[in-house]
Amino acid sequence: LQVTTIYVTHDQIEAMTLADRVVVMSKGVVQQVGAPTEIYDNPANTFVAGFIGSPKMNLIEGDEAAKHDAHPLGIRPEHIALNDAAEATDAQLDVQAEVVDPLGSDTLVLTRVAGKRFWLRMSGQATVKVGDTLRIGLSARDASLFDTTSETRL
């Protein structure tokens, strides 16, 4: 129709699929404006990182943040290498599967890192079971660092 339309929604998936540009707000303050892929790939701050994506970006706090000082490290569930592929990454951890959600085209696995929820997205119908130990790997190129005080992306 070539008509500018402003559509307000609290459903981030709806916003990502309908919009050419998205404005993410929190408590009446604009947090980020951009194309859906820009906001997803490069969240401006920890609020946007935690709001956009399903499941949201994993945030590892403080000293657990893969030895990157005390800056929180963010990584999307689909950017986590598993088992043999984890060995080629910058940092590896062993985690235990707490919840396994088979979705058909992929499988979501809930684990914990430093006591906090940490989601993995596995391609296809994974054979992971609750209680399984998985070796995960994190690569710096797929991660975002956030300032501890301002929570903005570095």
GUMARMI-429080 format. One record per atom (N, C-alpha, C, O): residue in one letter; atom name; x, y, z. Coordinates in Angstrom, 3 decimals. Each point is the difference from the previous one (the first is absolute). Example, Ala and Ser with C-alpha at 12.3 -4.5 7.8 and 13.67 -1.06 7.14 Angstrom:
<nodes>
> A/N/13.190/-5.690/7.800
> A/CA/-0.890/1.190/0.000
> A/C/0.900/1.200/0.000
> A/O/1.036/-0.019/0.665
> S/N/-1.386/1.069/-1.385
> S/CA/0.820/1.190/0.060
> S/C/-0.770/1.090/0.730
> S/O/0.509/1.108/0.169
</nodes>
This chain:
<nodes>
> L/N/0.809/-1.205/0.000
> L/CA/-0.809/1.205/0.000
> L/C/0.850/1.268/0.000
> L/O/-0.507/1.083/-0.291
> Q/N/1.787/-1.207/0.612
> Q/CA/0.893/1.151/0.056
> Q/C/-0.501/1.075/0.976
> Q/O/0.101/1.196/-0.273
> V/N/-0.635/-1.639/1.403
> V/CA/-0.533/0.901/1.015
> V/C/0.764/-0.226/1.299
> V/O/0.188/-1.138/0.430
> T/N/0.247/2.224/0.188
> T/CA/0.654/-0.111/1.301
> T/C/-1.049/-0.322/1.047
> T/O/-1.026/0.673/0.095
> T/N/1.290/-1.700/0.683
> T/CA/-0.933/-0.424/1.037
> T/C/0.770/-0.187/1.294
> T/O/1.086/-0.580/0.014
> I/N/-1.653/1.070/1.062
> I/CA/0.575/-0.242/1.323
> I/C/-0.877/-1.038/0.677
> I/O/-1.207/0.185/0.153
> Y/N/1.835/-1.280/0.250
> Y/CA/-0.707/-1.105/0.622
> Y/C/0.631/-0.237/1.366
> Y/O/1.209/-0.213/0.092
> V/N/-1.994/0.245/0.950
> V/CA/0.503/-0.182/1.362
> V/C/-0.348/-1.408/0.462
> V/O/-1.152/-0.428/-0.078
> T/N/2.164/-0.286/0.560
> T/CA/-0.221/-1.352/0.502
> T/C/0.983/-0.300/1.123
> T/O/1.091/0.568/0.052
> H/N/-1.481/-1.451/0.829
> H/CA/0.896/-0.492/1.038
> H/C/0.597/-1.346/-0.414
> H/O/0.820/-0.573/0.718
> D/N/-1.234/0.085/-1.864
> D/CA/0.447/-1.293/-0.505
> D/C/1.218/0.206/-0.889
> D/O/-0.129/0.435/-1.144
> Q/N/1.308/-0.747/1.666
> Q/CA/1.227/0.257/-0.748
> Q/C/0.090/-0.841/-1.265
> Q/O/0.604/0.450/-0.974
> I/N/-1.167/-1.633/0.944
> I/CA/0.022/-0.815/-1.221
> I/C/-0.846/0.664/-1.082
> I/O/0.400/0.048/-1.163
> E/N/-1.555/0.458/1.541
> E/CA/-0.858/0.719/-0.935
> E/C/0.718/1.230/-0.559
> E/O/-0.052/0.257/-1.202
> A/N/0.708/0.484/2.055
> A/CA/0.728/1.195/-0.437
> A/C/1.107/-0.368/-0.978
> A/O/0.183/0.676/-1.012
> M/N/0.550/-1.732/1.302
> M/CA/1.121/-0.410/-0.845
> M/C/-0.467/-0.468/-1.381
> M/O/0.696/0.215/-0.993
> T/N/-1.857/-0.846/0.924
> T/CA/-0.464/-0.526/-1.288
> T/C/-0.729/1.034/-0.844
> T/O/0.001/-0.107/-1.226
> L/N/-0.624/1.105/1.845
> L/CA/-0.787/0.983/-0.746
> L/C/0.764/1.256/-0.400
> L/O/-0.345/0.646/-0.990
> A/N/1.368/-0.299/1.742
> A/CA/0.588/1.333/-0.131
> A/C/1.201/0.061/-0.936
> A/O/0.756/-0.961/-0.147
> D/N/-0.608/2.134/-0.484
> D/CA/1.235/0.349/-0.700
> D/C/0.967/0.637/0.987
> D/O/1.216/-0.159/-0.103
> R/N/-1.789/0.891/1.069
> R/CA/0.768/0.624/1.080
> R/C/-0.756/-0.239/1.293
> R/O/-1.230/0.044/0.040
> V/N/1.990/-0.299/1.015
> V/CA/-0.572/-0.284/1.309
> V/C/0.530/1.038/0.983
> V/O/1.174/0.367/-0.038
> V/N/-2.053/0.097/0.915
> V/CA/0.393/0.861/1.110
> V/C/-0.247/-0.809/1.270
> V/O/-1.135/-0.375/0.295
> V/N/2.188/0.112/0.442
> V/CA/-0.125/-0.726/1.269
> V/C/0.002/1.038/1.114
> V/O/0.915/0.816/0.113
> M/N/-1.976/-0.867/0.716
> M/CA/-0.132/0.952/1.102
> M/C/-0.088/-0.740/1.323
> M/O/-0.464/-1.138/0.067
> S/N/0.919/1.806/0.980
> S/CA/-0.153/-0.507/1.355
> S/C/-0.356/1.174/0.898
> S/O/0.734/0.986/0.066
> K/N/-1.849/-1.094/0.615
> K/CA/-0.460/1.049/0.924
> K/C/-0.056/1.358/-0.680
> K/O/0.362/1.015/0.594
> G/N/-0.820/-0.999/-1.851
> G/CA/-0.176/1.241/-0.746
> G/C/1.268/0.574/-0.597
> G/O/-0.029/1.091/-0.570
> V/N/1.152/-1.806/0.687
> V/CA/1.277/0.483/-0.523
> V/C/0.437/-0.896/-1.164
> V/O/0.029/-1.223/0.129
> V/N/0.310/1.844/-1.268
> V/CA/0.470/-0.754/-1.160
> V/C/1.354/-0.616/0.323
> V/O/0.935/0.697/0.395
> Q/N/-0.843/-2.004/-0.566
> Q/CA/1.238/-0.725/0.257
> Q/C/0.804/-0.219/-1.280
> Q/O/1.230/0.048/0.022
> Q/N/-1.930/-0.290/-1.148
> Q/CA/0.677/-0.234/-1.276
> Q/C/-1.002/0.126/-1.133
> Q/O/-1.170/-0.355/0.143
> V/N/1.651/0.869/-1.279
> V/CA/-0.783/0.103/-1.226
> V/C/0.818/-0.623/-1.107
> V/O/1.191/0.285/-0.127
> G/N/-1.811/-1.134/-0.678
> G/CA/0.738/-0.583/-1.118
> G/C/-0.784/-1.095/-0.685
> G/O/-1.119/-0.329/0.393
> A/N/1.723/-0.224/-1.419
> A/CA/-0.587/-1.146/-0.699
> A/C/-0.035/-1.188/0.971
> A/O/0.848/-0.099/0.886
> P/N/-1.816/-0.791/-1.047
> P/CA/-0.094/-1.146/0.909
> P/C/1.306/-0.797/0.124
> P/O/0.385/-0.385/1.104
> T/N/0.290/0.139/-2.220
> T/CA/1.246/-0.768/0.079
> T/C/1.102/0.764/0.721
> T/O/0.804/-0.609/0.706
> E/N/-0.748/1.915/-0.866
> E/CA/1.006/0.807/0.697
> E/C/-0.224/-0.059/1.512
> E/O/0.950/-0.150/0.768
> I/N/-2.196/0.266/-0.354
> I/CA/-0.323/-0.045/1.428
> I/C/0.297/-1.387/0.569
> I/O/0.501/-0.119/1.119
> Y/N/-0.805/-0.916/-1.879
> Y/CA/0.247/-1.375/0.446
> Y/C/1.500/-0.287/0.102
> Y/O/0.467/-0.556/0.994
> D/N/0.281/0.942/-2.033
> D/CA/1.433/-0.318/-0.055
> D/C/0.848/0.899/0.888
> D/O/1.028/-0.435/0.519
> N/N/-1.447/1.688/-0.338
> N/CA/0.797/0.978/0.741
> N/C/-0.856/0.778/0.988
> N/O/-0.213/1.199/-0.180
> P/N/-0.282/-1.865/1.227
> P/CA/-0.842/0.709/0.960
> P/C/0.767/1.141/0.668
> P/O/1.160/-0.160/0.380
> A/N/-1.814/1.304/-0.241
> A/CA/0.650/1.191/0.554
> A/C/0.337/-0.143/1.477
> A/O/0.943/0.620/0.491
> N/N/-1.716/-1.438/0.214
> N/CA/0.234/-0.146/1.444
> N/C/-0.576/-1.324/0.495
> N/O/-0.576/-0.762/-0.777
> T/N/0.731/0.495/2.055
> T/CA/-0.459/-1.277/0.540
> T/C/-1.524/-0.130/-0.020
> T/O/-0.522/-1.111/-0.084
> F/N/-0.203/2.243/0.162
> F/CA/-1.455/-0.087/-0.093
> F/C/-0.408/-0.539/-1.367
> F/O/-0.803/-0.930/-0.082
> V/N/1.341/1.497/-0.980
> V/CA/-0.336/-0.440/-1.363
> V/C/0.452/-1.449/-0.192
> V/O/-0.726/-0.798/-0.592
> A/N/1.914/0.451/1.083
> A/CA/0.512/-1.364/-0.121
> A/C/-0.936/-1.007/0.658
> A/O/-0.184/-1.109/-0.501
> G/N/-0.400/1.500/1.619
> G/CA/-0.900/-0.887/0.718
> G/C/-1.427/0.009/-0.502
> G/O/-0.777/-0.900/0.317
> F/N/0.422/1.911/-1.098
> F/CA/-1.375/0.122/-0.486
> F/C/-0.186/-0.603/-1.388
> F/O/-1.016/-0.640/-0.270
> I/N/1.990/0.842/-0.608
> I/CA/-0.119/-0.467/-1.381
> I/C/0.615/-1.387/-0.127
> I/O/1.142/-0.227/0.400
> G/N/-1.907/-0.685/-0.956
> G/CA/0.453/-1.371/-0.197
> G/C/-0.819/-0.964/0.826
> G/O/-0.451/0.320/1.100
> S/N/0.265/-1.514/-1.656
> S/CA/-0.774/-1.010/0.700
> S/C/0.676/-1.358/-0.205
> S/O/-0.138/-0.596/-1.069
> P/N/0.857/0.104/2.058
> P/CA/0.209/0.634/1.292
> P/C/0.947/1.189/-0.114
> P/O/0.686/0.174/-1.008
> K/N/-0.663/0.630/2.048
> K/CA/0.802/1.227/0.017
> K/C/1.495/-0.308/0.010
> K/O/0.418/-1.145/0.170
> M/N/0.369/2.195/-0.356
> M/CA/1.453/-0.128/0.065
> M/C/0.404/-0.417/1.412
> M/O/-0.506/0.537/0.985
> N/N/1.418/-1.496/-0.899
> N/CA/0.558/-0.398/1.290
> N/C/0.958/1.081/0.469
> N/O/0.806/0.495/-0.787
> L/N/-0.882/-0.128/2.034
> L/CA/0.935/0.961/0.592
> L/C/0.745/-0.687/1.137
> L/O/-0.607/-0.527/0.933
> I/N/1.943/0.543/-1.028
> I/CA/0.844/-0.556/1.044
> I/C/0.598/1.174/0.739
> I/O/0.643/0.856/-0.608
> E/N/-0.845/-0.806/1.900
> E/CA/0.416/1.150/0.804
> E/C/1.408/-0.143/0.555
> E/O/0.504/-1.108/0.189
> G/N/0.110/2.234/0.065
> G/CA/1.233/0.105/0.774
> G/C/1.127/-0.909/-0.430
> G/O/0.275/-0.155/-1.189
> D/N/0.383/-0.454/2.186
> D/CA/1.187/-0.810/-0.253
> D/C/-0.295/-1.249/-0.818
> D/O/0.918/-0.590/-0.570
> E/N/-2.176/0.176/0.500
> E/CA/-0.359/-1.171/-0.791
> E/C/-0.034/0.325/-1.492
> E/O/-0.143/-0.906/-0.821
> A/N/0.272/2.171/0.462
> A/CA/-0.139/0.440/-1.391
> A/C/1.244/-0.334/-0.823
> A/O/0.618/0.886/-0.591
> A/N/-0.265/-2.147/0.558
> A/CA/1.088/-0.502/-0.857
> A/C/1.275/0.830/0.155
> A/O/0.676/0.301/-0.984
> K/N/-0.359/0.061/2.205
> K/CA/1.238/0.708/0.334
> K/C/0.131/1.360/-0.672
> K/O/1.117/0.440/-0.272
> H/N/-2.216/0.231/0.002
> H/CA/0.019/1.350/-0.582
> H/C/-0.246/1.015/1.099
> H/O/-1.003/0.713/-0.026
> D/N/1.911/-0.637/0.992
> D/CA/-0.136/0.891/1.147
> D/C/-1.348/-0.237/0.661
> D/O/-0.419/-1.146/0.164
> A/N/-0.255/2.205/0.211
> A/CA/-1.294/-0.151/0.665
> A/C/-1.149/0.398/-0.915
> A/O/-1.136/0.111/0.462
> H/N/1.400/0.105/-1.739
> H/CA/-1.057/0.402/-0.924
> H/C/-0.923/-1.174/-0.311
> H/O/0.473/-1.093/-0.314
> P/N/-1.793/1.310/0.400
> P/CA/-0.919/-1.062/-0.404
> P/C/0.209/-0.361/-1.471
> P/O/0.176/0.872/-0.851
> L/N/-0.200/-2.158/0.575
> L/CA/0.162/-0.512/-1.352
> L/C/-1.340/-0.560/-0.451
> L/O/-0.641/-0.754/0.732
> G/N/0.221/1.122/-1.932
> G/CA/-1.248/-0.508/-0.552
> G/C/0.259/-0.867/-1.214
> G/O/0.861/0.306/-0.825
> I/N/-1.615/-1.395/0.723
> I/CA/0.116/-0.878/-1.164
> I/C/-1.356/-0.638/-0.274
> I/O/-0.687/-0.459/0.913
> R/N/0.317/0.442/-2.189
> R/CA/-1.277/-0.585/-0.414
> R/C/0.056/-1.532/0.105
> R/O/1.054/-0.597/-0.215
> P/N/-2.185/-0.036/0.543
> P/CA/-0.033/-1.458/0.141
> P/C/0.482/-0.763/-1.239
> P/O/0.557/-1.090/0.126
> E/N/-0.764/1.647/-1.304
> E/CA/0.419/-0.693/-1.224
> E/C/1.480/0.189/-0.329
> E/O/0.500/-0.611/-0.944
> H/N/0.203/1.439/1.700
> H/CA/1.421/0.246/-0.243
> H/C/0.908/-0.795/0.937
> H/O/1.192/0.286/0.107
> I/N/-1.747/-1.261/0.554
> I/CA/0.773/-0.797/0.944
> I/C/0.375/-1.320/-0.664
> I/O/-0.863/-0.742/-0.469
> A/N/2.155/0.463/0.439
> A/CA/0.489/-1.253/-0.584
> A/C/-0.173/-1.120/1.027
> A/O/0.099/0.220/1.207
> L/N/-0.357/-1.415/-1.714
> L/CA/-0.251/-1.127/0.897
> L/C/0.975/-1.144/-0.231
> L/O/0.432/-0.263/-1.122
> N/N/-0.102/-0.402/2.211
> N/CA/0.812/-1.202/0.031
> N/C/1.287/0.135/-0.804
> N/O/0.831/0.835/0.359
> D/N/-0.612/-1.609/-1.431
> D/CA/1.266/0.034/-0.742
> D/C/0.290/1.389/-0.563
> D/O/1.151/0.435/0.014
> A/N/-2.167/0.270/-0.506
> A/CA/0.194/1.337/-0.573
> A/C/0.420/1.011/1.067
> A/O/0.596/1.028/-0.324
> A/N/-0.898/-1.305/1.580
> A/CA/0.346/0.923/1.092
> A/C/1.506/0.132/0.166
> A/O/0.487/1.040/0.445
> E/N/0.246/-2.075/-0.796
> E/CA/1.456/0.009/0.189
> E/C/0.690/1.078/-0.841
> E/O/1.097/0.436/0.347
> A/N/-1.721/0.001/-1.447
> A/CA/0.604/1.001/-0.884
> A/C/-0.386/1.427/0.377
> A/O/0.277/0.928/-0.760
> T/N/-0.906/-0.736/1.907
> T/CA/-0.462/1.329/0.404
> T/C/0.956/0.632/1.011
> T/O/0.978/-0.619/0.417
> D/N/-1.277/1.862/-0.032
> D/CA/0.859/0.749/0.918
> D/C/-0.129/-0.429/1.455
> D/O/0.956/0.135/0.763
> A/N/-2.109/-0.647/-0.364
> A/CA/-0.218/-0.422/1.390
> A/C/-0.969/-1.175/0.011
> A/O/-0.964/-0.027/-0.764
> Q/N/1.225/-0.932/1.626
> Q/CA/-0.857/-1.176/0.096
> Q/C/-0.470/-0.197/1.443
> Q/O/0.700/0.347/0.951
> L/N/-1.890/-0.906/-0.815
> L/CA/-0.590/-0.315/1.302
> L/C/-0.771/-1.302/-0.130
> L/O/-0.479/-0.339/-1.082
> D/N/0.358/-0.389/2.179
> D/CA/-0.889/-1.153/0.045
> D/C/-1.268/0.432/0.723
> D/O/0.062/0.597/1.075
> V/N/-1.208/-0.902/-1.668
> V/CA/-1.297/0.355/0.580
> V/C/-0.895/-1.232/-0.009
> V/O/0.260/-0.969/-0.714
> Q/N/-1.310/1.020/1.512
> Q/CA/-0.934/-1.112/0.078
> Q/C/-1.359/0.438/-0.541
> Q/O/-0.495/1.073/0.344
> A/N/-0.096/-1.901/-1.184
> A/CA/-1.323/0.281/-0.555
> A/C/-1.046/-0.122/1.098
> A/O/-0.121/-1.046/0.637
> E/N/-0.647/2.137/-0.416
> E/CA/-1.067/0.001/1.009
> E/C/-1.369/-0.170/-0.630
> E/O/-0.880/-0.651/0.564
> V/N/0.707/1.248/-1.746
> V/CA/-1.264/-0.097/-0.745
> V/C/0.366/-0.193/-1.463
> V/O/0.918/0.652/-0.500
> V/N/-1.619/-1.533/-0.187
> V/CA/0.207/-0.220/-1.426
> V/C/-1.338/0.216/-0.697
> V/O/-0.972/-0.706/0.266
> D/N/0.935/1.702/-1.172
> D/CA/-1.222/0.332/-0.743
> D/C/0.192/-0.303/-1.473
> D/O/0.560/0.824/-0.724
> P/N/-1.016/-2.004/0.250
> P/CA/0.098/-0.294/-1.426
> P/C/-1.058/0.791/-0.770
> P/O/-1.192/-0.105/0.291
> L/N/1.631/0.898/-1.274
> L/CA/-0.921/0.842/-0.763
> L/C/-0.152/-0.467/-1.443
> L/O/-0.644/0.678/-0.799
> G/N/1.216/-1.804/0.458
> G/CA/-0.069/-0.503/-1.367
> G/C/1.227/0.415/-0.798
> G/O/0.911/-0.800/-0.212
> S/N/-0.891/2.050/-0.228
> S/CA/1.135/0.478/-0.804
> S/C/1.243/0.240/0.842
> S/O/1.112/-0.002/-0.527
> D/N/-1.282/0.206/1.816
> D/CA/1.123/0.138/0.915
> D/C/-0.441/-0.410/1.399
> D/O/-1.172/-0.287/0.243
> T/N/2.130/0.268/0.664
> T/CA/-0.257/-0.404/1.380
> T/C/0.595/1.046/0.928
> T/O/1.161/0.381/-0.151
> L/N/-1.950/0.081/1.106
> L/CA/0.488/0.930/1.015
> L/C/0.368/-0.794/1.245
> L/O/-0.734/-0.891/0.429
> V/N/1.886/1.231/0.142
> V/CA/0.461/-0.677/1.209
> V/C/0.315/1.065/1.032
> V/O/0.790/0.911/-0.252
> L/N/-1.412/-1.030/1.415
> L/CA/0.266/0.908/1.111
> L/C/1.061/-0.620/0.889
> L/O/-0.117/-1.145/0.436
> T/N/1.174/1.942/-0.172
> T/CA/1.060/-0.396/0.907
> T/C/0.194/1.146/0.990
> T/O/-0.818/0.919/0.048
> R/N/1.869/-0.964/0.725
> R/CA/0.358/1.110/0.891
> R/C/1.497/0.263/-0.103
> R/O/0.813/-0.922/-0.060
> V/N/-0.477/2.203/0.041
> V/CA/1.394/0.443/0.071
> V/C/0.050/1.021/1.121
> V/O/-0.764/0.966/0.003
> A/N/1.654/-1.176/0.939
> A/CA/0.127/0.871/1.177
> A/C/-1.341/0.159/0.714
> A/O/-0.310/1.073/0.517
> G/N/-0.482/-2.147/-0.491
> G/CA/-1.271/0.009/0.700
> G/C/-1.151/0.663/-0.735
> G/O/-1.116/0.049/0.519
> K/N/1.367/0.464/-1.724
> K/CA/-1.048/0.685/-0.758
> K/C/-0.416/-0.826/-1.213
> K/O/0.785/-0.768/-0.555
> R/N/-2.058/0.952/0.159
> R/CA/-0.520/-0.701/-1.187
> R/C/0.859/0.310/-1.219
> R/O/0.403/1.142/-0.224
> F/N/-0.134/-2.183/-0.558
> F/CA/0.842/0.137/-1.182
> F/C/-0.561/-0.945/-1.060
> F/O/0.050/-1.221/0.146
> W/N/-0.584/1.810/-1.218
> W/CA/-0.661/-0.772/-1.052
> W/C/0.956/-0.355/-1.128
> W/O/0.861/0.796/-0.373
> L/N/-1.021/-1.995/-0.163
> L/CA/0.708/-0.464/-1.186
> L/C/-1.046/-0.314/-1.061
> L/O/-1.069/-0.520/0.319
> R/N/1.367/0.831/-1.573
> R/CA/-0.869/-0.388/-1.115
> R/C/0.789/-0.980/-0.855
> R/O/1.027/0.340/-0.587
> M/N/-1.534/-1.560/0.536
> M/CA/0.647/-1.049/-0.783
> M/C/-0.786/-0.212/-1.277
> M/O/-1.231/-0.041/0.013
> S/N/1.944/-0.092/-1.106
> S/CA/-0.648/-0.208/-1.289
> S/C/-0.611/-1.400/-0.064
> S/O/0.605/-0.980/0.434
> G/N/-1.810/0.911/-0.983
> G/CA/-0.653/-1.290/-0.199
> G/C/-0.566/-0.601/1.259
> G/O/-0.191/0.677/1.010
> Q/N/-0.071/-1.958/-1.092
> Q/CA/-0.581/-0.732/1.117
> Q/C/1.117/-0.665/0.785
> Q/O/0.388/-1.135/-0.277
> A/N/0.117/1.858/1.254
> A/CA/1.148/-0.460/0.786
> A/C/-0.386/-1.165/0.897
> A/O/-1.155/-0.138/0.404
> T/N/2.131/-0.687/-0.102
> T/CA/-0.236/-1.165/0.854
> T/C/0.389/0.269/1.454
> T/O/0.258/-0.936/0.756
> V/N/-0.215/2.190/-0.369
> V/CA/0.352/0.379/1.369
> V/C/-1.149/-0.347/0.941
> V/O/-1.173/0.162/-0.336
> K/N/1.540/-0.644/1.527
> K/CA/-0.987/-0.303/1.025
> K/C/0.293/0.821/1.250
> K/O/1.142/0.396/0.234
> V/N/-2.169/-0.142/0.565
> V/CA/0.182/0.686/1.283
> V/C/1.035/-0.767/0.804
> V/O/-0.067/-1.224/0.117
> G/N/1.027/1.958/0.436
> G/CA/1.068/-0.604/0.789
> G/C/1.289/-0.215/-0.778
> G/O/1.053/-0.203/0.606
> D/N/-1.109/0.242/-1.943
> D/CA/1.208/-0.168/-0.815
> D/C/0.973/1.149/0.246
> D/O/-0.416/1.144/0.187
> T/N/1.707/-1.450/-0.188
> T/CA/1.037/1.024/0.081
> T/C/0.444/0.333/-1.414
> T/O/0.293/-0.887/-0.801
> L/N/-0.248/2.178/0.508
> L/CA/0.404/0.481/-1.322
> L/C/1.210/0.898/0.140
> L/O/0.082/0.786/0.944
> R/N/0.846/-0.888/-1.855
> R/CA/1.132/0.936/-0.071
> R/C/-0.442/1.107/-0.953
> R/O/-0.322/-0.264/-1.158
> I/N/0.309/1.509/1.650
> I/CA/-0.365/1.132/-0.846
> I/C/1.214/0.885/-0.223
> I/O/0.913/0.049/0.824
> G/N/-0.918/0.645/-1.948
> G/CA/1.090/0.900/-0.320
> G/C/-0.521/1.356/-0.425
> G/O/-1.018/0.097/-0.686
> L/N/1.719/0.951/1.095
> L/CA/-0.369/1.372/-0.320
> L/C/1.121/0.633/-0.813
> L/O/1.171/-0.106/0.364
> S/N/-1.529/0.769/-1.469
> S/CA/0.978/0.710/-0.822
> S/C/-0.179/1.496/0.166
> S/O/-1.124/0.502/-0.009
> A/N/2.223/0.204/0.159
> A/CA/-0.042/1.456/0.190
> A/C/-0.697/0.690/-1.164
> A/O/-0.677/1.005/0.214
> R/N/0.818/-1.506/-1.436
> R/CA/-0.605/0.654/-1.166
> R/C/-1.530/-0.017/0.035
> R/O/-0.648/0.822/-0.648
> D/N/0.077/-1.756/1.404
> D/CA/-1.459/-0.108/0.101
> D/C/-0.561/0.659/1.249
> D/O/-1.214/0.009/0.206
> A/N/2.077/0.536/0.619
> A/CA/-0.428/0.530/1.298
> A/C/-0.068/1.518/-0.001
> A/O/0.612/0.666/-0.836
> S/N/-1.358/-0.137/1.779
> S/CA/-0.082/1.438/0.247
> S/C/0.438/0.252/1.430
> S/O/-0.377/-0.738/0.910
> L/N/1.173/1.778/-0.708
> L/CA/0.368/0.418/1.349
> L/C/-0.781/1.254/0.351
> L/O/-0.212/0.866/-0.848
> F/N/-0.212/-0.773/2.091
> F/CA/-0.779/1.130/0.476
> F/C/0.707/0.660/1.169
> F/O/0.641/-0.670/0.809
> D/N/-0.762/1.997/-0.723
> D/CA/0.572/0.731/1.111
> D/C/-0.746/-0.350/1.276
> D/O/-1.229/-0.057/0.017
> T/N/1.974/-0.175/1.040
> T/CA/-0.601/-0.406/1.270
> T/C/-0.907/1.078/0.573
> T/O/-1.059/-0.317/0.542
> T/N/1.445/1.572/-0.647
> T/CA/-0.771/1.087/0.608
> T/C/-1.141/0.469/-0.886
> T/O/-1.149/0.030/0.442
> S/N/1.441/0.335/-1.683
> S/CA/-1.031/0.557/-0.882
> S/C/-0.830/-1.080/-0.705
> S/O/-1.084/0.283/-0.509
> E/N/1.586/-1.501/0.481
> E/CA/-0.630/-1.130/-0.678
> E/C/-0.045/0.153/-1.513
> E/O/-0.707/-0.752/-0.672
> T/N/1.450/1.714/0.122
> T/CA/0.048/0.186/-1.461
> T/C/1.017/-0.967/-0.601
> T/O/0.943/-0.436/0.661
> R/N/-1.167/0.116/-1.938
> R/CA/0.888/-0.908/-0.731
> R/C/1.313/0.699/-0.274
> R/O/0.024/1.154/-0.430
> L/N/1.077/-1.862/0.682
> L/CA/1.341/0.553/-0.233
> L/C/0.454/-0.289/-1.421
> L/O/1.104/0.386/-0.386
</nodes>
